Amino acid sequence: MADRSFSLPRARIDADPLRSAAQVMKEAGVATTMPRMVVWRVIAQSDRPIIAMEIKRYLVGNGLDIAMSSIYAALKRLTTAELLSTCRVAGKHIII
């Protein structure tokens, strides 16, 4: 999973990404855990696809240390719920 990058479809983001995240997750039957909400926010604020390590670096740089296993678990759950989707670009998995 280390070579994947993640992004949200722009249609899923409104003016308040956390409110939007909670609504979208609730509609998809996904619990709104802190790691999922934080990961969603980082991805929503990015202007390009982002890999898990970049999410980790962003969080650490902003004083929030979430384990990589929690980041991967959040990404996997959001992908499984089809809130993120994957494709391959330049030999890497891109989740859009």
DRENTORKOL-3810 file (N, C-alpha, C; in nm, 4 decimals):
REM DRENTORKOL-3810
@n.u->0.0817; n.v->-0.1196; n.w->0.0000; ca.u->0.0000; ca.v->0.0000; ca.w->0.0000; c.u->0.0860; c.v->0.1258; c.w->0.0000
@n.u->0.2155; n.v->0.1140; n.w->0.0220; ca.u->0.3029; ca.v->0.2294; ca.w->0.0349; c.u->0.3141; c.v->0.3121; c.w->-0.0922
@n.u->0.2904; n.v->0.2524; n.w->-0.2108; ca.u->0.3056; ca.v->0.3272; ca.w->-0.3342; c.u->0.1736; c.v->0.3845; c.w->-0.3862
@n.u->0.0699; n.v->0.3809; n.w->-0.3071; ca.u->-0.0596; ca.v->0.4329; ca.w->-0.3499; c.u->-0.0735; c.v->0.5790; c.w->-0.3111
@n.u->-0.1485; n.v->0.6508; n.w->-0.3903; ca.u->-0.1832; ca.v->0.7864; ca.w->-0.3494; c.u->-0.3344; c.v->0.7970; c.w->-0.3444
@n.u->-0.3821; n.v->0.8909; n.w->-0.2680; ca.u->-0.5234; ca.v->0.8994; ca.w->-0.2354; c.u->-0.5768; c.v->1.0395; c.w->-0.2619
@n.u->-0.6991; n.v->1.0456; n.w->-0.3093; ca.u->-0.7685; ca.v->1.1731; ca.w->-0.3222; c.u->-0.9172; c.v->1.1463; c.w->-0.3178
@n.u->-0.9933; n.v->1.2515; n.w->-0.2914; ca.u->-1.1387; ca.v->1.2417; ca.w->-0.2857; c.u->-1.1980; c.v->1.3019; c.w->-0.4114
@n.u->-1.3063; n.v->1.2452; n.w->-0.4603; ca.u->-1.3760; ca.v->1.3113; ca.w->-0.5707; c.u->-1.4218; c.v->1.4492; c.w->-0.5235
@n.u->-1.3973; n.v->1.5514; n.w->-0.5995; ca.u->-1.4314; ca.v->1.6878; ca.w->-0.5587; c.u->-1.5792; c.v->1.7037; c.w->-0.5261
@n.u->-1.6657; n.v->1.6236; n.w->-0.5854; ca.u->-1.8085; ca.v->1.6329; ca.w->-0.5574; c.u->-1.8395; c.v->1.5958; c.w->-0.4127
@n.u->-1.7504; n.v->1.5241; n.w->-0.3459; ca.u->-1.7738; ca.v->1.4827; ca.w->-0.2080; c.u->-1.7325; c.v->1.5888; c.w->-0.1058
@n.u->-1.6720; n.v->1.6961; n.w->-0.1504; ca.u->-1.6187; ca.v->1.7964; ca.w->-0.0584; c.u->-1.7040; c.v->1.9221; c.w->-0.0658
@n.u->-1.7476; n.v->1.9724; n.w->0.0489; ca.u->-1.8159; ca.v->2.1011; ca.w->0.0502; c.u->-1.7304; c.v->2.2000; c.w->0.1283
@n.u->-1.7853; n.v->2.3098; n.w->0.1685; ca.u->-1.7091; ca.v->2.4140; ca.w->0.2360; c.u->-1.6486; c.v->2.3651; c.w->0.3680
@n.u->-1.7112; n.v->2.2710; n.w->0.4336; ca.u->-1.6602; ca.v->2.2166; ca.w->0.5591; c.u->-1.6286; c.v->2.0687; c.w->0.5388
@n.u->-1.5010; n.v->2.0348; n.w->0.5115; ca.u->-1.4678; ca.v->1.8959; ca.w->0.4799; c.u->-1.5003; c.v->1.7971; c.w->0.5914
@n.u->-1.4954; n.v->1.8389; n.w->0.7178; ca.u->-1.5260; ca.v->1.7457; ca.w->0.8259; c.u->-1.6754; c.v->1.7169; c.w->0.8327
@n.u->-1.7587; n.v->1.8183; n.w->0.8138; ca.u->-1.9035; ca.v->1.7962; ca.w->0.8116; c.u->-1.9384; c.v->1.7071; c.w->0.6938
@n.u->-1.8795; n.v->1.7383; n.w->0.5807; ca.u->-1.9005; ca.v->1.6580; ca.w->0.4610; c.u->-1.8563; c.v->1.5148; c.w->0.4859
@n.u->-1.7417; n.v->1.4959; n.w->0.5482; ca.u->-1.6896; ca.v->1.3622; ca.w->0.5764; c.u->-1.7870; c.v->1.2851; c.w->0.6639
@n.u->-1.8340; n.v->1.3474; n.w->0.7693; ca.u->-1.9272; ca.v->1.2799; ca.w->0.8597; c.u->-2.0541; c.v->1.2391; c.w->0.7869
@n.u->-2.1072; n.v->1.3260; n.w->0.7030; ca.u->-2.2283; ca.v->1.2947; ca.w->0.6280; c.u->-2.2049; c.v->1.1811; c.w->0.5296
@n.u->-2.0971; n.v->1.1906; n.w->0.4533; ca.u->-2.0676; ca.v->1.0897; ca.w->0.3519; c.u->-2.0414; c.v->0.9546; c.w->0.4178
@n.u->-1.9641; n.v->0.9533; n.w->0.5264; ca.u->-1.9354; ca.v->0.8274; ca.w->0.5946; c.u->-2.0631; c.v->0.7669; c.w->0.6520
@n.u->-2.1466; n.v->0.8507; n.w->0.7131; ca.u->-2.2727; ca.v->0.8014; ca.w->0.7698; c.u->-2.3591; c.v->0.7394; c.w->0.6605
@n.u->-2.3702; n.v->0.8057; n.w->0.5470; ca.u->-2.4496; ca.v->0.7541; ca.w->0.4363; c.u->-2.3943; c.v->0.6223; c.w->0.3832
@n.u->-2.2619; n.v->0.6045; n.w->0.3919; ca.u->-2.1977; ca.v->0.4819; ca.w->0.3436; c.u->-2.1930; c.v->0.3730; c.w->0.4514
@n.u->-2.2415; n.v->0.4047; n.w->0.5709; ca.u->-2.2399; ca.v->0.3076; ca.w->0.6794; c.u->-2.1038; c.v->0.2893; c.w->0.7435
@n.u->-2.0200; n.v->0.3918; n.w->0.7342; ca.u->-1.8845; ca.v->0.3876; ca.w->0.7902; c.u->-1.8819; c.v->0.4706; c.w->0.9181
@n.u->-1.8307; n.v->0.4118; n.w->1.0260; ca.u->-1.8182; ca.v->0.4846; ca.w->1.1519; c.u->-1.7204; c.v->0.6014; c.w->1.1353
@n.u->-1.7499; n.v->0.7123; n.w->1.1998; ca.u->-1.6651; ca.v->0.8314; ca.w->1.1896; c.u->-1.5637; c.v->0.8321; c.w->1.3040
@n.u->-1.4574; n.v->0.7548; n.w->1.2881; ca.u->-1.3516; ca.v->0.7506; ca.w->1.3884; c.u->-1.2578; c.v->0.8692; c.w->1.3683
@n.u->-1.1823; n.v->0.9016; n.w->1.4713; ca.u->-1.0883; ca.v->1.0127; ca.w->1.4620; c.u->-0.9864; c.v->0.9922; c.w->1.3502
@n.u->-0.9227; n.v->0.8739; n.w->1.3386; ca.u->-0.8269; ca.v->0.8572; ca.w->1.2285; c.u->-0.8911; c.v->0.8749; c.w->1.0904
@n.u->-1.0112; n.v->0.8236; n.w->1.0711; ca.u->-1.0782; ca.v->0.8386; ca.w->0.9417; c.u->-1.1086; c.v->0.9850; c.w->0.9118
@n.u->-1.1552; n.v->1.0564; n.w->1.0118; ca.u->-1.1869; ca.v->1.1981; ca.w->0.9921; c.u->-1.0604; c.v->1.2785; c.w->0.9616
@n.u->-0.9518; n.v->1.2505; n.w->1.0327; ca.u->-0.8266; ca.v->1.3221; ca.w->1.0121; c.u->-0.7695; c.v->1.2912; c.w->0.8732
@n.u->-0.7691; n.v->1.1636; n.w->0.8370; ca.u->-0.7193; ca.v->1.1245; ca.w->0.7049; c.u->-0.8046; c.v->1.1899; c.w->0.5964
@n.u->-0.9361; n.v->1.1875; n.w->0.6128; ca.u->-1.0268; ca.v->1.2514; ca.w->0.5153; c.u->-0.9914; c.v->1.3992; c.w->0.5003
@n.u->-0.9705; n.v->1.4667; n.w->0.6135; ca.u->-0.9412; ca.v->1.6109; ca.w->0.6082; c.u->-0.8111; c.v->1.6396; c.w->0.5337
@n.u->-0.7077; n.v->1.5607; n.w->0.5616; ca.u->-0.5792; ca.v->1.5812; ca.w->0.4933; c.u->-0.5963; c.v->1.5614; c.w->0.3428
@n.u->-0.6654; n.v->1.4552; n.w->0.3045; ca.u->-0.6867; ca.v->1.4279; ca.w->0.1622; c.u->-0.7712; c.v->1.5381; c.w->0.0992
@n.u->-0.8758; n.v->1.5810; n.w->0.1684; ca.u->-0.9651; ca.v->1.6852; ca.w->0.1157; c.u->-0.8916; c.v->1.8174; c.w->0.0959
@n.u->-0.7940; n.v->1.8465; n.w->0.1804; ca.u->-0.7209; ca.v->1.9732; ca.w->0.1715; c.u->-0.6100; c.v->1.9689; c.w->0.0668
@n.u->-0.5747; n.v->1.8498; n.w->0.0217; ca.u->-0.4679; ca.v->1.8379; ca.w->-0.0769; c.u->-0.5197; c.v->1.8743; c.w->-0.2158
@n.u->-0.4365; n.v->1.9424; n.w->-0.2912; ca.u->-0.4754; ca.v->1.9802; ca.w->-0.4271; c.u->-0.4310; c.v->1.8762; c.w->-0.5300
@n.u->-0.3791; n.v->1.7621; n.w->-0.4795; ca.u->-0.3335; ca.v->1.6544; ca.w->-0.5675; c.u->-0.3438; c.v->1.5226; c.w->-0.4909
@n.u->-0.3350; n.v->1.4101; n.w->-0.5617; ca.u->-0.3315; ca.v->1.2819; ca.w->-0.4901; c.u->-0.2148; c.v->1.2799; c.w->-0.3918
@n.u->-0.2317; n.v->1.2097; n.w->-0.2830; ca.u->-0.1339; ca.v->1.2109; ca.w->-0.1754; c.u->-0.1121; c.v->1.0681; c.w->-0.1257
@n.u->0.0127; n.v->1.0322; n.w->-0.0953; ca.u->0.0414; ca.v->0.8974; ca.w->-0.0465; c.u->0.0334; c.v->0.8945; c.w->0.1063
@n.u->0.0233; n.v->0.7732; n.w->0.1599; ca.u->0.0072; ca.v->0.7564; ca.w->0.3045; c.u->0.1200; c.v->0.8217; c.w->0.3841
@n.u->0.2430; n.v->0.8104; n.w->0.3362; ca.u->0.3552; ca.v->0.8727; ca.w->0.4087; c.u->0.3432; c.v->1.0249; c.w->0.4108
@n.u->0.2885; n.v->1.0834; n.w->0.3053; ca.u->0.2673; ca.v->1.2281; ca.w->0.3049; c.u->0.1600; c.v->1.2665; c.w->0.4060
@n.u->0.0588; n.v->1.1816; n.w->0.4199; ca.u->-0.0434; ca.v->1.2064; ca.w->0.5217; c.u->0.0224; c.v->1.2048; c.w->0.6587
@n.u->0.1046; n.v->1.1037; n.w->0.6835; ca.u->0.1753; ca.v->1.0913; ca.w->0.8114; c.u->0.2632; c.v->1.2137; c.w->0.8370
@n.u->0.3423; n.v->1.2538; n.w->0.7373; ca.u->0.4294; ca.v->1.3709; ca.w->0.7536; c.u->0.3492; c.v->1.4975; c.w->0.7830
@n.u->0.2384; n.v->1.5151; n.w->0.7138; ca.u->0.1530; ca.v->1.6321; ca.w->0.7368; c.u->0.1016; c.v->1.6321; c.w->0.8807
@n.u->0.0547; n.v->1.5171; n.w->0.9268; ca.u->0.0000; ca.v->1.5089; ca.w->1.0623; c.u->0.1073; c.v->1.5359; c.w->1.1675
@n.u->0.2235; n.v->1.4740; n.w->1.1523; ca.u->0.3334; ca.v->1.4955; ca.w->1.2475; c.u->0.3746; c.v->1.6425; c.w->1.2461
@n.u->0.3823; n.v->1.7013; n.w->1.1282; ca.u->0.4168; ca.v->1.8428; ca.w->1.1162; c.u->0.3158; c.v->1.9356; c.w->1.1803
@n.u->0.1942; n.v->1.8862; n.w->1.1995; ca.u->0.0897; ca.v->1.9661; ca.w->1.2627; c.u->0.0570; c.v->1.9181; c.w->1.4036
@n.u->0.1509; n.v->1.8440; n.w->1.4635; ca.u->0.1396; ca.v->1.8062; ca.w->1.6040; c.u->0.0455; c.v->1.6900; c.w->1.6334
@n.u->0.0112; n.v->1.6111; n.w->1.5331; ca.u->-0.0777; ca.v->1.4976; ca.w->1.5553; c.u->-0.0094; c.v->1.3714; c.w->1.5031
@n.u->0.0216; n.v->1.2805; n.w->1.5933; ca.u->0.0909; ca.v->1.1588; ca.w->1.5532; c.u->-0.0056; c.v->1.0410; c.w->1.5574
@n.u->-0.0461; n.v->0.9952; n.w->1.4406; ca.u->-0.1315; ca.v->0.8780; ca.w->1.4277; c.u->-0.0455; c.v->0.7674; c.w->1.3677
@n.u->-0.0575; n.v->0.6483; n.w->1.4217; ca.u->0.0214; ca.v->0.5341; ca.w->1.3736; c.u->-0.0077; c.v->0.5080; c.w->1.2262
@n.u->0.0962; n.v->0.4663; n.w->1.1528; ca.u->0.0789; ca.v->0.4321; ca.w->1.0118; c.u->-0.0266; c.v->0.3235; c.w->0.9942
@n.u->-0.0324; n.v->0.2308; n.w->1.0882; ca.u->-0.1328; ca.v->0.1242; ca.w->1.0778; c.u->-0.2741; c.v->0.1825; c.w->1.0829
@n.u->-0.2942; n.v->0.2877; n.w->1.1612; ca.u->-0.4260; ca.v->0.3532; ca.w->1.1675; c.u->-0.4555; c.v->0.4288; c.w->1.0389
@n.u->-0.3537; n.v->0.4900; n.w->0.9817; ca.u->-0.3713; ca.v->0.5614; ca.w->0.8551; c.u->-0.4078; c.v->0.4615; c.w->0.7457
@n.u->-0.3332; n.v->0.3502; n.w->0.7387; ca.u->-0.3634; ca.v->0.2482; ca.w->0.6383; c.u->-0.5022; c.v->0.1890; c.w->0.6598
@n.u->-0.5388; n.v->0.1642; n.w->0.7844; ca.u->-0.6708; ca.v->0.1076; ca.w->0.8134; c.u->-0.7815; c.v->0.2045; c.w->0.7712
@n.u->-0.7617; n.v->0.3322; n.w->0.7979; ca.u->-0.8608; ca.v->0.4329; ca.w->0.7579; c.u->-0.8725; c.v->0.4379; c.w->0.6056
@n.u->-0.7594; n.v->0.4375; n.w->0.5371; ca.u->-0.7607; ca.v->0.4405; ca.w->0.3913; c.u->-0.8278; c.v->0.3154; c.w->0.3345
@n.u->-0.7972; n.v->0.2011; n.w->0.3930; ca.u->-0.8575; ca.v->0.0762; ca.w->0.3456; c.u->-1.0086; c.v->0.0792; c.w->0.3651
@n.u->-1.0549; n.v->0.1244; n.w->0.4806; ca.u->-1.1996; ca.v->0.1274; ca.w->0.5074; c.u->-1.2705; c.v->0.2249; c.w->0.4144
@n.u->-1.2111; n.v->0.3410; n.w->0.3913; ca.u->-1.2722; ca.v->0.4394; ca.w->0.3006; c.u->-1.2744; c.v->0.3870; c.w->0.1580
@n.u->-1.1714; n.v->0.3116; n.w->0.1207; ca.u->-1.1669; ca.v->0.2514; ca.w->-0.0126; c.u->-1.2700; c.v->0.1398; c.w->-0.0248
@n.u->-1.2786; n.v->0.0545; n.w->0.0773; ca.u->-1.3744; ca.v->-0.0556; ca.w->0.0779; c.u->-1.5179; c.v->-0.0032; c.w->0.0690
@n.u->-1.5437; n.v->0.1092; n.w->0.1323; ca.u->-1.6778; ca.v->0.1689; ca.w->0.1294; c.u->-1.7027; c.v->0.2459; c.w->-0.0004
@n.u->-1.6041; n.v->0.2408; n.w->-0.0905; ca.u->-1.6102; ca.v->0.3085; ca.w->-0.2202; c.u->-1.6215; c.v->0.4609; c.w->-0.2089
@n.u->-1.5623; n.v->0.5146; n.w->-0.1014; ca.u->-1.5517; ca.v->0.6595; ca.w->-0.0864; c.u->-1.4255; c.v->0.7097; c.w->-0.1554
@n.u->-1.3322; n.v->0.6179; n.w->-0.1802; ca.u->-1.2128; ca.v->0.6418; ca.w->-0.2597; c.u->-1.2082; c.v->0.5306; c.w->-0.3635
@n.u->-1.1522; n.v->0.5575; n.w->-0.4794; ca.u->-1.1377; ca.v->0.4538; ca.w->-0.5805; c.u->-0.9943; c.v->0.4528; c.w->-0.6320
@n.u->-0.9520; n.v->0.3405; n.w->-0.6905; ca.u->-0.8134; ca.v->0.3278; ca.w->-0.7339; c.u->-0.8010; c.v->0.3215; c.w->-0.8852
@n.u->-0.6857; n.v->0.3617; n.w->-0.9313; ca.u->-0.6440; ca.v->0.3413; ca.w->-1.0696; c.u->-0.4915; c.v->0.3367; c.w->-1.0689
@n.u->-0.4321; n.v->0.2926; n.w->-1.1783; ca.u->-0.2862; ca.v->0.2843; ca.w->-1.1874; c.u->-0.2354; c.v->0.3934; c.w->-1.2798
@n.u->-0.1394; n.v->0.4714; n.w->-1.2307; ca.u->-0.0773; ca.v->0.5771; ca.w->-1.3090; c.u->0.0733; c.v->0.5652; c.w->-1.2911
@n.u->0.1452; n.v->0.5589; n.w->-1.4009; ca.u->0.2924; ca.v->0.5504; ca.w->-1.3972; c.u->0.3409; c.v->0.4396; c.w->-1.3049
@n.u->0.2733; n.v->0.3244; n.w->-1.3099; ca.u->0.3163; ca.v->0.2113; ca.w->-1.2307; c.u->0.2782; c.v->0.2146; c.w->-1.0856
@n.u->0.2041; n.v->0.3154; n.w->-1.0422; ca.u->0.1642; ca.v->0.3259; ca.w->-0.9020; c.u->0.0119; c.v->0.3239; c.w->-0.8935
@n.u->-0.0385; n.v->0.2702; n.w->-0.7822; ca.u->-0.1821; ca.v->0.2745; ca.w->-0.7560; c.u->-0.2186; c.v->0.4163; c.w->-0.7127
@n.u->-0.3141; n.v->0.4732; n.w->-0.7788; ca.u->-0.3657; ca.v->0.6051; ca.w->-0.7424; c.u->-0.5081; c.v->0.5862; c.w->-0.6953
@n.u->-0.5432; n.v->0.6385; n.w->-0.5815; ca.u->-0.6806; ca.v->0.6280; ca.w->-0.5339; c.u->-0.7430; c.v->0.7656; c.w->-0.5460
@n.u->-0.8524; n.v->0.7689; n.w->-0.6214; ca.u->-0.9162; ca.v->0.8963; ca.w->-0.6539; c.u->-1.0553; c.v->0.9007; c.w->-0.5972
END
